[in-house]
Amino acid sequence: MSEVAAQAPVRAVLLWVQFDGGEFCGFQKQLTDRTVAGTLEDAWHKMLGETVIARSSSRTDAGVHARRMPVLIRTEKTIAPRGLMLGLNSFLPSDLAVQEAQDVPADFDVRNDAVGKRYVYRLWVAESRAPLWRRYAWQVRGPLDTAAMQEAARHLQGVHDFSTFRGAACVAKSTVRHIRRVHVDASQLPLVQIEVDGNAFLLNMVRIFAGTLVDIGRGRLKPEEKEWVGDIKKLYNFEITSRQMAWWRWKLAEGIKDDALMMQDFPPTAEYAFIMTGTSFFSNARCTDAAKKAKATTPDYYRYVMGAYFQDTEVVKSTERLATLKIWEEPVDNGYYVIGADPAYGSSDWADRFCIQVYRCYADGLDQVAEFNTSELNTYQFAWVIAHLAGAYKNSTLNLEVNGPGQAVINELRNLKRQATAMVSQQGRDLMNVLGHMSNYIWRRNDTLGGYSNSIGWMTTTQSKERMLSYFKDYFERGMMEVNSLDLIDEMKSVVRDSGSIAAYGRGKDDRVIAAALASAAYAEQVQPRLVNARISRQVSQKQQELTPEQLAVSGGVGNYLKKIGVYGSR
């Protein structure tokens, strides 16, 4: 024991370092990436021939700069602190320097003995960029309501569970932190500083603080917030202020932590309070888990540009904000699909929306691969979208709700088939193949004593709605149904069972939910039994794709399919 103690380092040196973090991948040493700790340790070894470990009070993220950061090194060397400072700086690169060195007690703990930490996040708020600040400030096109930002910042102070303010890769065991001060300093415009003092921080925590505060300063509202803010304006002629919205978000994120309970305890209007008086139909916990997984998936975004005729319609690449079609997985030739289609009853801000959900099917479940949703459409145009998706995703079973405008959609599909017959070109033959294929798989109700009826489509009644939603709920909560759409999950959270009915009441939308339920019913009553008999599971399908990928690709997927039948745009 005494021999080991004699060989142990006997001195603790605290270095106060400053660095430009633009070219560093954070503080913590990594095997391949350039880090502050790794650079300090290399410089120490070059100067003194001694291998040491550099520890600090924080593990900064990539790109974070430091004005004065403590770093502890335990050593057997006896060089005076000033000599260590000067010597190390001669070996360090230009973006890292030791500002001061001092001896500290041997038992000093740089992390646990720290009394506090301060982060400063800078914003350059102006119409034009500032090149000299590009590495040291987030350049935000103004203006910002800094008073509202400060009001929101005040609610971040104190001891809270900050699990909603951490990066996805955060592995901290506890997400509770004590934030002593959050201050928005706008005294040096166009430079705005967000100063955060606390005992410790989570991964990306201050960056997420800054992003949240900037959104509040800009007055940005989420789609659901725009909806109830508009309701308040119409009902009471009252404008919700940025400060009030800041409080709402803070209360939801740090206090209530549940959308349904927030609406129940703090309803924007009496109508919203009524929505949440029923029992949630889908498990909130399961919805939360699905949302976390869905956030990790990014679809391809498209939008339809409707022409006067089917042949003139284009589908173009789009931004997320303008997209009407989202694609998570391109069509696979030997895949099996169900398509749930829910046509709208009208076209206005508060009307139902046209919605299509596409799921790839296996014997052991189904995965969402595409979603179409818009209120700005006519029934005949909706039929065109169905024709496109049913043709792109081959081997598809369509379940179309025929209540209301559904019959008009069926008539337009039949009309398209007549048009295709009259076209003598290759385009007409391709379109005929598409429509012929789809009609072979179109949904026929299996609700008569004699088996299949000849009625095309799904007639929604109280009993049939209960049946299809129960299929959806069962597959989803058993983990058999993969939902990738965050918009769909948000709608699922608002669906309640109240007084024997299941719906999103008031202004709440459930079009995506109904379309997914239609797809679930088609899967349960027609597709799954066939796949079980054929033993086409997810595992089997994956092996087939790995073995013969050239047979499964659809030559560029949705886009090339549209070009083939003449409805793809390049704009």
TIDO-169708 format. One line per field, with one value per residue (C-alpha): chain; x, y, z; residue number from 1. Coordinates in nm, 4 decimals, decimal comma. Layout:
<rs>
nunu	c(A;...) .
u	c(X;...) .
v	c(Y;...) .
w	c(Z;...) .
kolvex	c(NUM;...) .
</rs>
This chain:
<rs>
nunu	c(A;A;A;A;A;A;A;A;A;A;A;A;A;A;A;A;A;A;A;A;A;A;A;A;A;A;A;A;A;A;A;A;A;A;A;A;A;A;A;A;A;A;A;A;A;A;A;A;A;A;A;A;A;A;A;A;A;A;A;A;A;A;A;A;A;A;A;A;A;A;A;A;A;A;A;A;A;A;A;A;A;A;A;A;A;A;A;A;A;A;A;A;A;A;A;A;A;A;A;A;A;A;A;A;A;A;A;A;A;A;A;A;A;A;A;A;A;A;A;A;A;A;A;A;A;A;A;A;A;A;A;A;A;A;A;A;A;A;A;A;A;A;A;A;A;A;A;A;A;A;A;A;A;A;A;A;A;A;A;A;A;A;A;A;A;A;A;A;A;A;A;A;A;A;A;A;A;A;A;A;A;A;A;A;A;A;A;A;A;A;A;A;A;A;A;A;A;A;A;A;A;A;A;A;A;A;A;A;A;A;A;A;A;A;A;A;A;A;A;A;A;A;A;A;A;A;A;A;A;A;A;A;A;A;A;A;A;A;A;A;A;A;A;A;A;A;A;A;A;A;A;A;A;A;A;A;A;A;A;A;A;A;A;A;A;A;A;A;A;A;A;A;A;A;A;A;A;A;A;A;A;A;A;A;A;A;A;A;A;A;A;A;A;A;A;A;A;A;A;A;A;A;A;A;A;A;A;A;A;A;A;A;A;A;A;A;A;A;A;A;A;A;A;A;A;A;A;A;A;A;A;A;A;A;A;A;A;A;A;A;A;A;A;A;A;A;A;A;A;A;A;A;A;A;A;A;A;A;A;A;A;A;A;A;A;A;A;A;A;A;A;A;A;A;A;A;A;A;A;A;A;A;A;A;A;A;A;A;A;A;A;A;A;A;A;A;A;A;A;A;A;A;A;A;A;A;A;A;A;A;A;A;A;A;A;A;A;A;A;A;A;A;A;A;A;A;A;A;A;A;A;A;A;A;A;A;A;A;A;A;A;A;A;A;A;A;A;A;A;A;A;A;A;A;A;A;A;A;A;A;A;A;A;A;A;A;A;A;A;A;A;A;A;A;A;A;A;A;A;A;A;A;A;A;A;A;A;A;A;A;A;A;A;A;A;A;A;A;A;A;A;A;A;A;A;A;A;A;A;A;A;A;A;A;A;A;A;A;A;A;A;A;A;A;A;A;A;A;A;A;A;A;A;A;A;A;A;A;A;A;A;A;A;A;A;A;A;A;A;A;A;A;A;A;A;A;A;A;A;A;A;A;A;A;A;A;A;A;A;A;A) .
u	c(0,0000;0,2770;0,4585;0,1446;0,0847;0,4396;0,3937;0,0615;0,0473;0,0934;-0,0080;-0,3319;-0,3053;-0,6030;-0,5726;-0,8063;-0,8364;-0,9911;-1,0724;-1,2538;-1,4693;-1,5383;-1,2903;-1,3309;-1,5761;-1,6446;-1,4281;-1,4332;-1,1484;-1,2440;-1,0520;-1,0603;-1,2081;-1,0232;-1,1249;-1,0094;-0,9106;-0,7213;-0,5303;-0,4340;-0,3156;-0,1064;0,0571;0,1342;0,2958;0,5070;0,6277;0,6875;0,6818;0,4048;0,0680;-0,2139;-0,5940;-0,7579;-1,0887;-1,3264;-1,6461;-1,8441;-1,8414;-1,9094;-2,0801;-1,9106;-1,8731;-1,9066;-1,6485;-1,5076;-1,3885;-1,2692;-1,3075;-1,1436;-0,9433;-0,7865;-0,4670;-0,2980;0,0794;0,4072;0,5896;0,6966;0,7176;0,5738;0,2197;0,3414;0,5963;0,3240;0,1083;0,3846;0,5186;0,1818;0,0907;0,4027;0,2718;-0,0985;-0,2645;-0,3858;-0,7486;-0,6681;-0,4683;-0,4101;-0,4982;-0,3889;-0,2547;-0,2765;-0,2161;-0,5248;-0,5667;-0,4927;-0,8539;-1,0005;-1,2894;-1,3291;-1,6848;-1,8365;-1,6552;-1,7804;-2,0260;-2,1871;-2,1555;-2,2509;-2,3354;-2,3840;-2,5667;-2,5334;-2,7787;-2,7126;-3,0591;-3,0623;-3,1862;-2,8334;-2,5663;-2,2601;-1,9588;-1,7384;-1,9927;-2,0643;-1,8668;-1,9799;-2,3496;-2,6620;-2,7631;-3,1385;-3,3414;-3,5299;-3,7151;-3,7557;-3,9890;-3,7146;-3,9607;-4,1597;-3,8351;-3,7370;-4,0801;-4,0406;-3,6827;-3,8075;-4,0110;-3,7001;-3,5424;-3,5527;-3,5325;-3,7164;-3,7139;-3,5633;-3,6159;-3,7854;-3,4769;-3,2091;-3,0624;-3,1684;-2,8257;-2,8327;-2,7608;-2,7805;-2,9309;-3,1197;-3,2756;-3,3432;-3,1287;-3,1149;-3,1100;-3,0373;-3,0721;-3,1795;-3,1481;-3,2098;-2,9823;-3,0904;-2,8967;-2,6451;-2,8688;-2,8344;-2,6411;-2,8678;-2,7225;-2,9016;-2,7178;-2,7835;-2,6429;-2,6938;-2,5435;-2,5239;-2,6601;-2,7917;-2,6717;-2,7719;-2,9768;-2,8703;-2,9046;-3,2602;-3,3279;-3,2089;-3,4152;-3,7281;-3,6818;-3,6202;-3,9420;-4,1262;-3,9546;-4,0635;-4,4194;-4,4220;-4,7134;-4,7494;-5,0448;-5,2566;-5,1723;-5,2783;-5,6101;-5,7084;-5,5526;-5,7792;-6,0760;-6,0096;-5,9865;-6,3173;-6,5071;-6,3747;-6,1972;-5,8824;-5,5262;-5,3006;-4,9680;-4,6218;-4,5810;-4,9022;-4,7939;-4,4583;-4,6362;-4,8589;-4,5615;-4,3703;-4,6704;-4,7216;-4,3532;-4,2529;-4,5770;-4,8576;-4,6479;-4,9585;-5,1550;-5,4861;-5,4478;-5,3371;-5,6568;-5,8577;-5,7003;-5,6376;-5,8777;-5,8453;-6,2239;-6,5159;-6,5230;-6,1685;-6,2571;-6,5423;-6,3129;-6,1044;-6,3934;-6,4064;-6,1662;-5,8636;-5,9175;-5,5488;-5,2930;-5,1106;-4,7990;-4,7986;-4,8525;-4,5586;-4,3319;-4,4428;-4,3790;-4,0222;-3,9570;-4,1339;-3,9166;-3,6145;-3,7633;-3,7644;-3,9938;-3,9572;-4,1939;-4,4095;-4,7090;-4,9687;-5,0220;-5,3650;-5,4389;-5,7682;-5,7302;-5,5653;-5,2902;-5,2085;-5,1623;-4,8083;-4,6370;-4,3323;-4,0735;-4,1739;-4,0821;-4,2249;-4,4523;-4,6119;-4,6136;-4,9392;-4,7725;-4,5132;-4,3227;-4,1351;-4,0710;-4,0685;-4,2840;-4,1447;-4,2563;-4,3372;-4,4737;-4,8369;-5,0189;-5,3435;-5,4729;-5,7240;-5,8964;-6,1190;-6,2701;-6,3621;-6,7117;-6,6082;-6,3195;-6,2589;-6,0330;-6,2422;-6,3616;-6,2677;-5,9645;-5,8981;-5,6683;-5,4990;-5,2878;-5,0696;-4,9286;-4,7042;-4,8439;-4,6856;-4,8305;-4,7088;-4,8017;-4,8078;-4,5827;-4,6820;-4,5089;-4,7044;-4,9571;-5,1580;-5,3537;-5,5080;-5,8324;-5,7693;-5,9021;-6,2130;-6,3563;-6,2505;-5,8955;-5,8958;-5,9759;-5,6688;-5,4459;-5,5922;-5,5242;-5,1640;-5,0905;-5,2714;-5,0691;-4,7367;-4,7880;-4,8817;-5,0670;-5,2698;-5,6116;-5,8088;-6,0618;-6,2549;-6,5162;-6,8230;-7,0325;-7,0964;-6,8603;-6,7163;-6,9532;-6,8427;-6,4822;-6,5794;-6,7577;-6,4454;-6,2301;-6,4693;-6,4568;-6,0749;-6,0993;-6,3263;-6,0811;-5,7914;-5,9836;-6,0251;-5,6537;-5,4607;-5,1135;-4,8737;-4,9781;-5,3368;-5,2246;-5,0161;-5,3089;-5,5420;-5,3013;-5,2943;-5,6727;-5,7345;-5,4927;-5,6516;-6,0058;-5,9010;-5,7998;-6,0608;-6,2344;-6,5650;-6,7533;-6,7488;-7,0553;-7,3334;-7,4543;-7,3473;-6,9906;-6,8620;-7,1188;-7,0951;-7,0930;-6,7653;-6,6266;-6,6772;-7,0047;-6,9307;-7,1940;-7,1607;-7,0892;-6,8498;-6,6595;-6,6139;-6,4884;-6,2293;-6,1000;-6,0696;-5,8571;-5,6337;-5,6061;-5,5334;-5,2556;-5,1015;-5,0964;-4,9680;-4,6730;-4,7783;-4,8469;-4,5638;-4,6877;-4,4363;-4,6554;-4,6311;-4,9456;-5,1343;-5,0066;-5,1178;-5,4677;-5,4717;-5,4071;-5,7239;-5,9562;-6,1794;-6,4578;-6,7434;-7,1058;-7,0631;-6,9065;-6,5446;-6,4273;-6,2179;-6,4854;-6,5218;-6,2534;-6,0315;-5,9408;-5,9472;-5,9184;-5,5767;-5,7068;-6,0100;-5,7943;-5,5536;-5,8488;-5,9841;-5,6437;-5,6401;-5,9814;-5,8728;-5,5616;-5,7511;-6,0376;-5,8766;-5,4997;-5,3549;-5,5228;-5,3640;-5,0215;-5,0430;-5,1209;-4,8292;-4,6033;-4,4932;-4,3565;-4,1340;-3,8329;-3,9082;-3,9641;-3,6397;-3,4441;-3,6008;-3,4943;-3,1400;-3,1142;-3,2602;-3,2600;-3,2533;-3,5913;-3,7506;-3,6552;-3,9172;-3,6789;-3,6745;-4,0008;-4,2910;-4,1346;-4,0463;-4,3840;-4,5523;-4,3308;-4,4319;-4,8041;-4,7401;-4,8211;-4,4818;-4,3530;-3,9946;-4,0557) .
v	c(0,0000;0,2486;0,1780;0,2580;0,5778;0,6938;0,6603;0,8456;1,2099;1,4449;1,7735;1,9183;2,2068;2,4108;2,5673;2,8456;2,8103;3,0117;2,8719;2,9315;2,6217;2,6511;2,3777;2,1636;1,8763;1,9740;1,9382;1,5642;1,3642;1,1402;0,8800;1,0499;1,4002;1,7143;1,8155;2,0624;1,7947;1,5914;1,8988;1,9995;1,6492;1,6309;1,9680;1,8619;1,5398;1,7233;1,9709;1,7399;1,3846;1,3015;1,1437;1,3173;1,3405;1,6803;1,7134;2,0079;2,1172;2,0754;1,8771;2,1465;2,0733;2,1083;2,4709;2,6145;2,8812;2,9444;3,2702;3,1170;2,7456;2,5465;2,2355;2,0140;1,8134;1,5887;1,5697;1,4740;1,7686;2,0609;2,3429;2,6687;2,7622;3,0536;2,8298;2,5757;2,8482;2,9885;2,6495;2,5015;2,8041;2,7503;2,4047;2,4896;2,5982;2,9521;2,8723;2,7436;2,9101;2,8855;3,2197;3,1275;2,8314;2,7742;2,5022;2,3646;2,1087;1,7503;1,6466;1,9275;1,8036;2,0310;1,9154;1,8775;2,1729;2,4113;2,6591;2,7497;2,7751;3,0474;3,0169;3,3163;3,2639;3,5582;3,6662;3,9179;4,0580;4,2519;4,2420;4,1917;3,9384;4,0409;3,8426;3,9349;3,7754;3,4634;3,2348;3,3987;3,4785;3,3240;3,5668;3,6157;3,8277;4,0631;4,2096;4,0171;4,0903;4,0796;4,1709;3,8557;3,6591;3,7872;3,6986;3,3455;3,3283;3,4063;3,0847;2,8785;2,9825;2,7519;2,3772;2,1925;1,8705;1,9902;1,6650;1,8620;2,0842;1,8266;1,6779;1,3351;1,1850;1,2999;1,0131;1,2036;0,9902;1,2873;1,5699;1,7900;2,1039;2,4227;2,7257;3,0314;3,2978;3,3375;3,6912;3,8352;4,1400;4,3632;4,6721;4,6471;4,5983;4,4517;4,2205;4,0294;3,8045;3,5174;3,4587;3,1355;3,0571;2,7155;2,4280;2,1997;2,1666;1,8892;1,8154;2,1035;2,2551;2,6181;2,5942;2,4682;2,7488;2,9973;2,8448;2,8422;3,2033;3,3180;3,1473;3,3359;3,6609;3,6101;3,5423;3,2073;2,9809;2,6088;2,5020;2,3940;2,7196;2,9232;2,7403;2,8215;3,1694;3,2360;3,0997;3,3375;3,6310;3,5408;3,4666;3,7385;3,9856;3,9423;3,9049;3,6572;3,8278;3,6776;3,6840;3,4895;3,2330;3,2039;3,1230;2,8656;2,6821;2,6886;2,5566;2,2762;2,1778;2,2079;2,1855;1,9816;1,7848;1,6432;1,8055;1,6544;1,7618;2,1092;2,1547;2,0195;2,2445;2,5552;2,5393;2,8350;2,8261;2,6333;2,4169;2,2935;2,2061;1,9942;1,8102;1,6748;1,5698;1,2289;0,9394;0,9332;0,6581;0,5966;0,5479;0,8768;0,6861;0,4826;0,7987;0,9640;0,6670;0,6629;1,0374;1,0004;0,7348;0,9310;1,2368;1,0324;0,9664;1,2271;1,1808;1,3126;1,6021;1,6513;1,8613;1,8223;2,0943;2,0148;2,0716;2,0836;1,7133;1,4144;1,4214;1,7859;1,7251;1,7495;1,6301;1,8339;1,8252;2,0548;2,1984;2,0568;2,3585;2,3384;1,9605;1,7676;1,4287;1,2722;0,9581;0,7537;0,4490;0,4226;0,1504;-0,2036;-0,4329;-0,7367;-0,5412;-0,5537;-0,2344;-0,1019;0,2455;0,4216;0,7167;0,9665;1,2372;1,5760;1,7194;2,0783;2,3174;2,5912;2,6704;2,4523;2,1909;1,8259;1,7464;1,4976;1,2331;0,9168;0,6822;0,4130;0,1228;-0,1603;-0,4892;-0,8004;-1,1022;-0,9598;-0,5923;-0,2862;0,0206;0,3694;0,4545;0,7569;1,0211;1,2693;1,5465;1,8741;2,0727;2,2461;1,9836;1,8692;1,5182;1,4426;1,5589;1,3323;1,0426;1,1336;1,1186;0,7785;0,6547;0,7701;0,6179;0,2903;0,2586;0,3497;0,1170;-0,1998;-0,4918;-0,2377;-0,2753;0,0472;0,1187;0,4325;0,5860;0,6315;0,8465;1,1942;1,2662;0,9141;0,8031;1,0986;0,9807;0,6331;0,7839;0,9810;0,6664;0,5002;0,8083;0,7904;0,4335;0,5377;0,8149;0,5707;0,3399;0,6251;0,7139;0,5264;0,6261;0,4380;0,6835;0,5572;0,1944;0,2715;0,4473;0,1596;-0,0856;0,1289;0,1581;-0,2015;-0,3172;-0,0944;-0,2063;-0,5662;-0,4781;-0,2158;-0,2748;-0,4628;-0,4743;-0,8091;-0,7395;-0,9506;-1,2928;-1,4317;-1,3015;-1,0258;-0,7766;-0,5990;-0,2551;-0,0758;0,1221;0,1523;0,2883;0,4438;0,3867;0,3993;0,0250;0,0175;0,3227;0,1466;-0,1615;0,0110;0,2357;-0,0674;-0,2413;0,0692;0,0993;-0,2713;-0,2870;0,0402;-0,0355;-0,3917;-0,2469;-0,4105;-0,0809;0,1630;0,5243;0,7718;1,0823;1,3227;1,4954;1,1672;1,1046;1,4536;1,3802;1,0468;1,2292;1,4370;1,1439;1,0653;0,8259;1,0318;0,9279;0,6205;0,7945;0,8165;1,1395;1,4540;1,6987;2,0677;2,2019;1,8999;1,7131;1,3350;1,2875;1,1239;0,8962;0,7896;0,7203;0,5118;0,3257;0,2514;0,1090;-0,0960;-0,2457;-0,3436;-0,5049;-0,6965;-0,8266;-0,8823;-0,8531;-1,0009;-1,3431;-1,3819;-1,2760;-1,5137;-1,8025;-1,6988;-1,6467;-1,3036;-1,1506;-0,8459;-1,0737;-1,2696;-0,9492;-0,8000;-1,1100;-1,0985;-0,7373;-0,8153;-1,1091;-0,9530;-0,5744;-0,5272;-0,7004;-0,4863;-0,1272;0,0742;0,2718;0,5891;0,5325;0,7713;1,0397;0,8115;0,6403;0,9757;1,0599;0,7348;0,8144;1,1796;1,3566;1,4504;1,8074;1,9341;2,2759) .
w	c(0,0000;0,0893;-0,2371;-0,4386;-0,2427;-0,3048;-0,6808;-0,6919;-0,8121;-0,5165;-0,6724;-0,8099;-1,0567;-1,1699;-1,5152;-1,6240;-2,0015;-2,2819;-2,6242;-2,9499;-2,9821;-3,3537;-3,4458;-3,1327;-3,0899;-2,7302;-2,4211;-2,3469;-2,5005;-2,7938;-2,9885;-3,3280;-3,2977;-3,1914;-2,8369;-2,5733;-2,3203;-2,5779;-2,6993;-2,3436;-2,2572;-2,5754;-2,4998;-2,1404;-2,2628;-2,5215;-2,2624;-1,9634;-2,1004;-1,8537;-1,9339;-1,7491;-1,7589;-1,8043;-1,6180;-1,6083;-1,4399;-1,7639;-2,0855;-2,3405;-2,6718;-3,0080;-3,1131;-2,7617;-2,6726;-2,3237;-2,1700;-1,8426;-1,7860;-1,5004;-1,5888;-1,3211;-1,3780;-1,1214;-1,1649;-1,0041;-1,1616;-0,9455;-1,2003;-1,0665;-1,1833;-1,3954;-1,5668;-1,6438;-1,7967;-2,0173;-2,1154;-2,2093;-2,4192;-2,6279;-2,7225;-2,7593;-3,0866;-3,1429;-3,0532;-2,7018;-2,4225;-2,0471;-1,8865;-1,5334;-1,3353;-0,9593;-0,7039;-0,5286;-0,2463;-0,3455;-0,2817;-0,4956;-0,7163;-1,0179;-1,0864;-0,7416;-0,5826;-0,8508;-0,6961;-1,0261;-1,4016;-1,6443;-2,0112;-2,2395;-2,5680;-2,8070;-3,0775;-3,3530;-3,4272;-3,7526;-4,1110;-4,2435;-4,1491;-3,9472;-4,0777;-3,7798;-3,5443;-3,7507;-3,5147;-3,1938;-3,2329;-3,3803;-3,6517;-3,6203;-3,8590;-3,6287;-3,4668;-3,1398;-2,8500;-2,5863;-2,3086;-2,3829;-2,3951;-2,0504;-1,9129;-2,0462;-1,9159;-1,5655;-1,5651;-1,6410;-1,3120;-1,0108;-0,9562;-1,2346;-1,4317;-1,7614;-1,9545;-2,2351;-2,2720;-2,3493;-2,6641;-2,7893;-2,7073;-2,3421;-2,1009;-1,7703;-1,4937;-1,3514;-1,5523;-1,2497;-1,2439;-1,0396;-1,2695;-1,0576;-1,3223;-1,6825;-1,8146;-2,1612;-2,2013;-2,4895;-2,3778;-2,6648;-2,9678;-3,2206;-2,9854;-2,7452;-2,4753;-2,3010;-1,9730;-1,7833;-1,4375;-1,2808;-1,0889;-1,3943;-1,7466;-1,9693;-2,3237;-2,5580;-2,2739;-2,3194;-2,6976;-2,6577;-2,4071;-2,6688;-2,9499;-2,7351;-2,6273;-2,9848;-3,0990;-2,8262;-2,9244;-3,2845;-3,1755;-3,3519;-3,2748;-3,3293;-3,5515;-3,2527;-3,0733;-3,3763;-3,3678;-3,0103;-3,0190;-3,3175;-3,1244;-2,8362;-3,0761;-3,2432;-2,9216;-2,6928;-2,9270;-2,7160;-2,8431;-2,6614;-2,5884;-2,6241;-2,2457;-2,1950;-2,4544;-2,2800;-1,9558;-2,1290;-2,2763;-1,9505;-1,7565;-2,0056;-2,0299;-1,6654;-1,4694;-1,6269;-1,8812;-2,0489;-2,3327;-2,2224;-1,8597;-1,9678;-2,1681;-1,8790;-1,6136;-1,8280;-2,1276;-2,3686;-2,4194;-2,2701;-2,5827;-2,5227;-2,1633;-2,2949;-2,5330;-2,2498;-2,0209;-2,1866;-2,1448;-2,3760;-2,6325;-2,7044;-2,4272;-2,3644;-2,2566;-2,5797;-2,7856;-2,6102;-2,6846;-3,0485;-3,0811;-2,9544;-3,2183;-3,4926;-3,4282;-3,5350;-3,8814;-4,1586;-4,4579;-4,8111;-4,8732;-5,1852;-5,2822;-5,5529;-5,8140;-5,9541;-6,3219;-6,5065;-6,5944;-6,4334;-6,6968;-6,6129;-6,2412;-6,1051;-5,7914;-5,6949;-5,4223;-5,1380;-4,8028;-4,4830;-4,4357;-4,7811;-4,8258;-4,8684;-4,9185;-4,6905;-4,7890;-4,5272;-4,7456;-5,1244;-5,2858;-5,2936;-5,5782;-5,3660;-5,0721;-4,9595;-4,8669;-4,7258;-4,8073;-4,5837;-4,7542;-4,5732;-4,7998;-4,6554;-4,6279;-4,7078;-4,7687;-4,5110;-4,2151;-3,9842;-4,2319;-4,2388;-4,4469;-4,7237;-4,5818;-4,7078;-4,4972;-4,6583;-4,4555;-4,5604;-4,4309;-4,2831;-4,1080;-3,7764;-3,8184;-4,0413;-4,0855;-4,2040;-4,5329;-4,6650;-4,5626;-4,7692;-4,5977;-4,7103;-4,6952;-5,0289;-5,2675;-5,4538;-5,4531;-5,8116;-5,7320;-5,4261;-5,6582;-5,8652;-5,5571;-5,4656;-5,8194;-5,7968;-5,4562;-5,5271;-5,8468;-5,6889;-5,3923;-5,5781;-5,4212;-5,2275;-5,0683;-5,0648;-4,7897;-4,8840;-4,6556;-4,8762;-4,6423;-4,7835;-5,0762;-5,0884;-5,3636;-5,5779;-5,5369;-5,6596;-5,9599;-6,0530;-6,0298;-6,2735;-6,4953;-6,4995;-6,6174;-6,9047;-6,9981;-6,9957;-7,2296;-7,4764;-7,4759;-7,7446;-7,6228;-7,3921;-7,1223;-7,1515;-7,1311;-6,8197;-6,6590;-6,7417;-6,5805;-6,2676;-6,2408;-6,3343;-6,0688;-5,8079;-5,8851;-5,8296;-5,4766;-5,3896;-5,0570;-5,0559;-4,7277;-4,5537;-4,3413;-4,4878;-4,3853;-4,7192;-4,6984;-4,9288;-5,0517;-5,3840;-5,2188;-5,2679;-4,9733;-4,5985;-4,4681;-4,1281;-3,8615;-3,4828;-3,4796;-3,7761;-3,6432;-3,3091;-3,4928;-3,7112;-3,4302;-3,2025;-3,4673;-3,4821;-3,1036;-3,0594;-3,3213;-3,2036;-2,8326;-2,8863;-3,0788;-3,4077;-3,5854;-3,6595;-3,6794;-3,8248;-3,8520;-3,5580;-3,6851;-3,6638;-3,3109;-3,2068;-3,3376;-3,1536;-2,8267;-2,8748;-2,9469;-2,6483;-2,5613;-2,4207;-2,3658;-2,5824;-2,8823;-2,9978;-3,1608;-3,1366;-3,0341;-3,1142;-3,3439;-3,2904;-3,6095;-3,6458;-4,0240;-3,9992;-3,7236;-3,9307;-4,2387;-4,0269;-3,8747;-4,2241;-4,3174;-3,9956;-4,0727;-4,4255;-4,2798;-4,0109;-4,2211;-4,5603;-4,5796;-4,2609;-4,2997;-4,6450;-4,5179;-4,2215;-4,4552;-4,6790;-4,3736;-4,4944;-4,1742;-4,1303;-4,0887;-4,4048;-4,6053;-4,4814;-4,5819;-4,9282;-4,9699;-4,8580;-5,0956;-5,4129;-5,3828;-5,7605;-5,7861;-5,5173;-5,6082;-5,7940;-6,0149;-5,8107;-5,6260;-5,6221;-5,8403;-6,1329;-6,1140;-6,1618;-6,4567;-6,6209;-6,6130;-6,6925;-6,3663;-6,2256;-6,2231;-6,2092;-6,0579) .
kolvex	c(1;2;3;4;5;6;7;8;9;10;11;12;13;14;15;16;17;18;19;20;21;22;23;24;25;26;27;28;29;30;31;32;33;34;35;36;37;38;39;40;41;42;43;44;45;46;47;48;49;50;51;52;53;54;55;56;57;58;59;60;61;62;63;64;65;66;67;68;69;70;71;72;73;74;75;76;77;78;79;80;81;82;83;84;85;86;87;88;89;90;91;92;93;94;95;96;97;98;99;100;101;102;103;104;105;106;107;108;109;110;111;112;113;114;115;116;117;118;119;120;121;122;123;124;125;126;127;128;129;130;131;132;133;134;135;136;137;138;139;140;141;142;143;144;145;146;147;148;149;150;151;152;153;154;155;156;157;158;159;160;161;162;163;164;165;166;167;168;169;170;171;172;173;174;175;176;177;178;179;180;181;182;183;184;185;186;187;188;189;190;191;192;193;194;195;196;197;198;199;200;201;202;203;204;205;206;207;208;209;210;211;212;213;214;215;216;217;218;219;220;221;222;223;224;225;226;227;228;229;230;231;232;233;234;235;236;237;238;239;240;241;242;243;244;245;246;247;248;249;250;251;252;253;254;255;256;257;258;259;260;261;262;263;264;265;266;267;268;269;270;271;272;273;274;275;276;277;278;279;280;281;282;283;284;285;286;287;288;289;290;291;292;293;294;295;296;297;298;299;300;301;302;303;304;305;306;307;308;309;310;311;312;313;314;315;316;317;318;319;320;321;322;323;324;325;326;327;328;329;330;331;332;333;334;335;336;337;338;339;340;341;342;343;344;345;346;347;348;349;350;351;352;353;354;355;356;357;358;359;360;361;362;363;364;365;366;367;368;369;370;371;372;373;374;375;376;377;378;379;380;381;382;383;384;385;386;387;388;389;390;391;392;393;394;395;396;397;398;399;400;401;402;403;404;405;406;407;408;409;410;411;412;413;414;415;416;417;418;419;420;421;422;423;424;425;426;427;428;429;430;431;432;433;434;435;436;437;438;439;440;441;442;443;444;445;446;447;448;449;450;451;452;453;454;455;456;457;458;459;460;461;462;463;464;465;466;467;468;469;470;471;472;473;474;475;476;477;478;479;480;481;482;483;484;485;486;487;488;489;490;491;492;493;494;495;496;497;498;499;500;501;502;503;504;505;506;507;508;509;510;511;512;513;514;515;516;517;518;519;520;521;522;523;524;525;526;527;528;529;530;531;532;533;534;535;536;537;538;539;540;541;542;543;544;545;546;547;548;549;550;551;552;553;554;555;556;557;558;559;560;561;562;563;564;565;566;567;568;569;570;571) .
</rs>
